[in-house]
Amino acid sequence: MIDEAFHLTPLDVRRYDFGRAFRGYDPARVDQFRDQVAEEMERLSRVNQDLDAKARSFHEQLRSFRERDKALNDALVSAQQLRAEMREQAERESQLIVREAQQEAEKLVDMGKAELKKLEGEMDALARSQRAFIAQMRGLISRQLSEIDATDGPGHGSASSKSGTDQG
């Protein structure tokens, strides 16, 4: 187990004095091993610092990505809301256009019906005028025939008047 309170630096390893004992370890080999341990600790310390720097960088990138993701999600939600609002607005406008078109159509139909009634009235008036004109013409022709018949009378011969009317 590693004691968290115990911190050993490469400098501590280089400076550590093992002391001298009779028939102890070879001092040159201990010094060499101590140098190797210190170098390895320095290398591991640099690697650890590099990894810490990379971890900080990755955390910063992750934070940035999360912010971008949130911004994109917010933009997506806004776009969806805008699309829904635009669809609703278009629906309202189309309903308004349809209502206006229906009102205009009803107005045109009413105008057409009124024009039709007016034309029917004019046709009825023309038919009455025609009948009256024909009646007047019949009356006039009848009077003219009566006058012709009266002028032809018994002495003038009705046969010659008939032949004269056949020529005319």
Sine and cosine of phi, psi and omega as CSV:
sin_phi,cos_phi,sin_psi,cos_psi,sin_omega,cos_omega
0.00,0.00,0.56,-0.83,-0.02,-1.00
-0.99,-0.15,0.77,-0.64,0.05,-1.00
-0.99,0.13,0.85,-0.52,-0.06,-1.00
-0.92,0.39,-0.42,0.91,-0.03,-1.00
-0.99,0.15,-0.26,0.97,-0.05,-1.00
-1.00,-0.04,0.91,-0.41,0.01,-1.00
-0.86,-0.52,0.85,-0.52,-0.03,-1.00
-0.90,-0.44,0.81,-0.59,0.01,-1.00
-0.97,-0.22,0.30,-0.95,0.07,-1.00
-0.84,0.54,-0.58,0.82,0.02,-1.00
-0.91,0.41,-0.63,0.78,0.06,-1.00
-0.87,0.49,-0.65,0.76,0.00,-1.00
-0.91,0.41,-0.67,0.74,-0.02,-1.00
-0.91,0.41,-0.59,0.81,-0.09,-1.00
-1.00,-0.01,-0.17,0.98,-0.08,-1.00
-0.90,0.44,0.72,-0.69,0.00,-1.00
-0.95,-0.31,0.88,-0.48,-0.02,-1.00
-0.98,0.19,-0.24,0.97,-0.06,-1.00
0.98,0.18,0.19,-0.98,-0.04,-1.00
-0.91,-0.41,0.70,-0.71,0.05,-1.00
-0.72,-0.69,0.45,-0.89,0.01,-1.00
-0.93,0.36,0.76,-0.66,-0.02,-1.00
0.85,0.53,0.63,0.78,0.02,-1.00
-1.00,0.06,-0.36,-0.93,-0.02,-1.00
-0.96,0.27,0.35,-0.94,0.03,-1.00
-0.95,0.33,0.88,-0.47,-0.06,-1.00
-0.85,0.52,-0.60,0.80,-0.03,-1.00
-0.92,0.40,-0.65,0.76,0.00,-1.00
-0.95,0.33,-0.59,0.81,0.04,-1.00
-0.90,0.43,-0.71,0.71,0.02,-1.00
-0.88,0.48,-0.67,0.74,0.01,-1.00
-0.89,0.45,-0.72,0.70,0.00,-1.00
-0.90,0.44,-0.65,0.76,0.02,-1.00
-0.88,0.47,-0.66,0.75,0.04,-1.00
-0.90,0.43,-0.65,0.76,0.02,-1.00
-0.90,0.43,-0.68,0.74,0.02,-1.00
-0.89,0.45,-0.69,0.72,-0.01,-1.00
-0.89,0.45,-0.68,0.73,0.02,-1.00
-0.90,0.44,-0.67,0.74,0.02,-1.00
-0.91,0.42,-0.63,0.78,0.04,-1.00
-0.91,0.43,-0.64,0.77,0.04,-1.00
-0.89,0.45,-0.69,0.73,0.01,-1.00
-0.89,0.46,-0.72,0.69,0.01,-1.00
-0.90,0.43,-0.57,0.82,0.04,-1.00
-0.91,0.42,-0.68,0.73,0.05,-1.00
-0.90,0.44,-0.70,0.72,0.03,-1.00
-0.87,0.50,-0.69,0.73,0.01,-1.00
-0.88,0.47,-0.68,0.74,0.02,-1.00
-0.90,0.44,-0.68,0.73,0.04,-1.00
-0.87,0.49,-0.70,0.72,0.01,-1.00
-0.91,0.43,-0.63,0.78,0.06,-1.00
-0.88,0.47,-0.68,0.73,0.00,-1.00
-0.90,0.45,-0.69,0.73,0.03,-1.00
-0.90,0.43,-0.66,0.75,0.01,-1.00
-0.88,0.47,-0.69,0.72,0.04,-1.00
-0.88,0.48,-0.68,0.74,0.02,-1.00
-0.89,0.46,-0.69,0.72,0.01,-1.00
-0.91,0.42,-0.63,0.78,0.04,-1.00
-0.90,0.44,-0.65,0.76,0.02,-1.00
-0.91,0.41,-0.68,0.73,0.04,-1.00
-0.89,0.45,-0.67,0.75,0.02,-1.00
-0.88,0.48,-0.69,0.72,0.05,-1.00
-0.87,0.49,-0.70,0.72,0.02,-1.00
-0.89,0.46,-0.69,0.72,0.02,-1.00
-0.90,0.44,-0.63,0.77,0.02,-1.00
-0.91,0.42,-0.64,0.77,0.04,-1.00
-0.90,0.45,-0.68,0.73,0.03,-1.00
-0.90,0.44,-0.67,0.74,0.01,-1.00
-0.88,0.48,-0.69,0.72,0.03,-1.00
-0.89,0.45,-0.69,0.72,0.01,-1.00
-0.89,0.46,-0.66,0.75,0.03,-1.00
-0.91,0.41,-0.67,0.74,0.03,-1.00
-0.90,0.44,-0.67,0.74,0.04,-1.00
-0.88,0.47,-0.68,0.73,0.01,-1.00
-0.90,0.44,-0.64,0.77,0.02,-1.00
-0.90,0.44,-0.71,0.70,0.03,-1.00
-0.88,0.47,-0.69,0.73,0.02,-1.00
-0.89,0.46,-0.67,0.74,0.01,-1.00
-0.90,0.44,-0.64,0.76,0.02,-1.00
-0.91,0.41,-0.66,0.75,0.03,-1.00
-0.91,0.42,-0.67,0.74,0.01,-1.00
-0.89,0.45,-0.67,0.74,0.03,-1.00
-0.87,0.49,-0.69,0.73,0.01,-1.00
-0.90,0.43,-0.67,0.74,0.02,-1.00
-0.90,0.43,-0.67,0.74,0.01,-1.00
-0.91,0.42,-0.64,0.77,0.03,-1.00
-0.89,0.45,-0.70,0.71,0.02,-1.00
-0.89,0.45,-0.68,0.73,0.01,-1.00
-0.89,0.46,-0.69,0.72,0.02,-1.00
-0.89,0.45,-0.63,0.78,0.03,-1.00
-0.89,0.45,-0.71,0.70,0.02,-1.00
-0.89,0.46,-0.70,0.71,0.00,-1.00
-0.90,0.44,-0.66,0.75,0.00,-1.00
-0.91,0.41,-0.63,0.78,0.04,-1.00
-0.90,0.44,-0.64,0.77,0.03,-1.00
-0.90,0.44,-0.68,0.73,0.01,-1.00
-0.89,0.46,-0.68,0.74,0.01,-1.00
-0.89,0.45,-0.71,0.71,0.02,-1.00
-0.88,0.48,-0.70,0.71,0.02,-1.00
-0.89,0.46,-0.65,0.76,0.02,-1.00
-0.91,0.42,-0.65,0.76,0.03,-1.00
-0.90,0.44,-0.67,0.74,0.03,-1.00
-0.89,0.45,-0.68,0.73,0.01,-1.00
-0.90,0.44,-0.65,0.76,0.02,-1.00
-0.90,0.44,-0.69,0.72,0.04,-1.00
-0.88,0.47,-0.64,0.77,0.02,-1.00
-0.89,0.45,-0.69,0.72,0.01,-1.00
-0.91,0.41,-0.64,0.77,0.04,-1.00
-0.89,0.46,-0.70,0.71,0.02,-1.00
-0.88,0.47,-0.67,0.74,0.03,-1.00
-0.90,0.43,-0.65,0.76,0.03,-1.00
-0.90,0.45,-0.67,0.74,0.04,-1.00
-0.89,0.46,-0.67,0.74,0.02,-1.00
-0.90,0.44,-0.67,0.74,0.02,-1.00
-0.90,0.43,-0.65,0.76,0.03,-1.00
-0.88,0.47,-0.71,0.70,0.03,-1.00
-0.88,0.48,-0.65,0.76,0.01,-1.00
-0.89,0.46,-0.72,0.69,-0.01,-1.00
-0.91,0.41,-0.63,0.78,0.06,-1.00
-0.89,0.46,-0.65,0.76,0.05,-1.00
-0.89,0.46,-0.68,0.73,0.02,-1.00
-0.90,0.43,-0.62,0.79,0.03,-1.00
-0.91,0.41,-0.66,0.75,0.06,-1.00
-0.88,0.48,-0.68,0.73,0.01,-1.00
-0.89,0.45,-0.67,0.75,0.02,-1.00
-0.90,0.43,-0.65,0.76,0.02,-1.00
-0.90,0.44,-0.67,0.75,0.05,-1.00
-0.90,0.44,-0.67,0.74,0.03,-1.00
-0.89,0.46,-0.65,0.76,0.01,-1.00
-0.89,0.46,-0.73,0.68,0.01,-1.00
-0.88,0.48,-0.67,0.74,0.01,-1.00
-0.91,0.42,-0.67,0.74,0.00,-1.00
-0.89,0.46,-0.70,0.71,0.01,-1.00
-0.89,0.45,-0.67,0.74,0.02,-1.00
-0.89,0.46,-0.67,0.75,0.02,-1.00
-0.90,0.43,-0.68,0.73,-0.02,-1.00
-0.90,0.44,-0.67,0.75,0.04,-1.00
-0.88,0.48,-0.69,0.73,0.02,-1.00
-0.89,0.47,-0.69,0.72,0.00,-1.00
-0.91,0.42,-0.72,0.70,0.00,-1.00
-0.90,0.44,-0.65,0.76,0.02,-1.00
-0.88,0.47,-0.69,0.73,0.04,-1.00
-0.91,0.42,-0.67,0.74,0.00,-1.00
-0.89,0.46,-0.67,0.74,0.02,-1.00
-0.90,0.43,-0.65,0.76,0.03,-1.00
-0.88,0.48,-0.66,0.75,0.00,-1.00
-0.92,0.39,-0.64,0.77,0.01,-1.00
-0.91,0.41,-0.70,0.71,0.02,-1.00
-0.88,0.47,-0.62,0.79,-0.02,-1.00
-0.93,0.36,-0.61,0.79,-0.01,-1.00
-0.97,0.23,-0.48,0.88,0.03,-1.00
-0.96,0.27,-0.54,0.84,0.05,-1.00
0.55,0.84,-0.18,-0.98,-0.08,-1.00
-0.95,0.30,-0.47,0.88,-0.07,-1.00
-1.00,0.06,-0.28,0.96,-0.10,-1.00
-1.00,-0.05,-0.17,0.99,0.06,-1.00
0.98,0.20,0.89,-0.45,-0.04,-1.00
-0.98,0.21,-0.35,0.94,0.01,-1.00
-0.93,0.37,-0.65,0.76,0.00,-1.00
-0.94,0.35,-0.55,0.84,0.03,-1.00
-0.94,0.35,-0.54,0.84,0.02,-1.00
-0.94,0.34,-0.65,0.76,0.02,-1.00
-0.92,0.38,-0.53,0.85,0.03,-1.00
-0.94,0.33,-0.57,0.82,0.03,-1.00
-0.96,0.27,-0.47,0.88,0.04,-1.00
-0.94,0.35,-0.47,0.88,-0.01,-1.00
-0.97,0.23,-0.54,0.84,-0.14,-0.99
-0.99,0.16,0.00,0.00,0.00,0.00
